[in-house]
């Protein structure tokens, strides 16, 4: 659903020629196809988790992907304007129609997942199968309630941004940030070490690189292995832009981290916390001003 749907078109072409059955294909709906999360003008029928938008978005994705079914269909964000009963009803219908095989959520608070589980039980609906939250050494807030909730509900978790938007890739160390390369060039404020929060993260990166060196791994491998080590994590989503990005994480699933290594990482960033407030990546809707006043 990214790049105005072009990512689905490219994926569909890549899977042509009899390769479709060899992959698990996942996509999402919620944001407008044009503009995505940054769209300013949002007509009621062009975004959100309403029955109309879910059904239409699924048909559009099937067309772009050039397939007749989607293995995992996900709601990209919660929708405060649509009852979860309506969304679950639509998703169940898509399963019964054979258009999707399973469905999940992305960046839903734990309380929303519990509500959805109650509704599914009351209405005898198929429940959500997966949740896709942000999770990395720098962003650990989901350890407090979201991961335990998913484990209790027997939901898989497909965590996004395990390298925290490049911070844990090993590319952006103090010297590289000053040279303005890669993401540091495209989003200079994010890696500007004149910002005290960024300097704190950069210092932590250097500490983590030392640990990675000791275990014979790259920082990216260490960071990805750490994410996968949590028993509540099913899989981690990576987004390599070039082949070098991919090769730096290959083998992370085979890297064994000792209790001592895990304890040292916990000492750098405490369990259940976020390294700095700007890295939270997602604000629980209940904390927004309009929901507190």
Secondary structure, DSSP 8 states (H G I E B T S, - for coil): --GGGHHHHHHHHHTTTTTGGGS--EEEESSBTTTBTT-S---GGGSSS-HHHHHHHHHHHHHHHT-S-EEEEEESS--TTS-HHHHHHHHHHHHHTTSEEEEEEES--HHHHHHHHHHHHHHT-----EEE-B--SSB-GGGTTHHHHHHHTT-EEEEB-TTGGGTTSSS--HHHHHTT-THHHHTGGGG-TTSHHHHHHHHHHHHHHHHHHHTT--HHHHHHHHHHHSTT--EE----SSHHHHHTTTTGGG----HHHHHHHHHHS-TT-BSSGGG-----GGGSHHHH-
